[in-house]
Amino acid sequence: MQDFLSALTTFVSANASWAPLVVGVLAFLESLAIISLFVPATMTLVAIGALVAVSGIEFWTVWITGAIGAICGDMLSYAIGRRYDHAALRIWPLSRYPQLVARAQTGLRQHGAWWLFAGKFFAPTRTIGPLLAGVSGMPLPLFKAVTFAVAMVWVFVLLAPGALIVTLIAD
């Protein structure tokens, strides 16, 4: 997988106009329950942030498409949790880590939207947070509000450091 992500970074470097789409897809996959365990895209998104600064592509375009991808991944994960309820927790790999799932459910019950927001920045929680929100029956309007806000912040936090470093070096 690391070879693929490296090749993807090289592709974006050579084809900068594809950066918004690539970032959107990576953010979607990184936000999708379970799938994000197999697509470690975080460092690739940071690298693409640097490439965006060098290429001259508008940062906000890549930022928005990344946020849209993250929102879509979280919304799909939430919908799966709502649709399949606790049966969603019996699939692999969640079924192999019931103590992790139980701790995450406790965190969500105790802290609600704040846990979901903060969890976007930590891999295990990012992977199962929206799914658990769906399973737990978190109201959709609340989930949407948290997801929209955290997607904007999360994608910015991933893309901005690379873009900022390149900008500072160029000046």
QUITA-V57330 format. One record per pair of residues at least 12 apart in sequence whose C-alpha atoms are under 8 Angstrom apart, sorted by the first residue. I is the first residue (numbers start at 0). GAP is how many residues later the second one is. Records with the same first field share a line. If there is no record, write none. Layout:
I: GAP  GAP
This chain:
0: 37  38  39
1: 38
4: 36  39
5: 38
8: 35  38  39
11: 36  39
12: 35  38  42
15: 35  36  39  41
16: 40
18: 29  33  43
19: 41  42  43  45  46
20: 41  44
22: 22  25  39  42  43  46
23: 38  41  42  43  44  45  46
24: 41  44
25: 15  19  40  43
26: 14  39  40  42  43  46  128
27: 38  40  41  42  43  44  45  46
28: 40  41  44
29: 12  40  43  97
30: 39  40  42  43  95  96
31: 41  42  44  45  95
32: 40  41  44  93  94  95  97  98
33: 59  93  94
34: 92
35: 91
36: 90
41: 116
44: 113  114
45: 112  113  114  115  116
46: 112  115
47: 111  114
48: 109  110  111  112  113  114
49: 109  110  111  112  113  114  115  116
50: 111  112
51: 111
52: 109  110  111  113  114
53: 109  112  113
62: 89  92  93  96
63: 88
65: 89
66: 81  84  85  87  88
67: 83
69: 81  85
70: 76  77  80
73: 56  57  73
74: 55  69  72
76: 53  54  57
77: 52  53  54  55  56  57
78: 52  55
79: 51  54
80: 49  50  51  52  53  54
81: 49  52  53  54  55
82: 51
83: 51
84: 49  50  51
85: 49
87: 47
88: 12
103: 21  25  28
104: 27
107: 24  25
112: 29  30  33
115: 13  14  30
116: 29  30  33
119: 30  34
120: 33
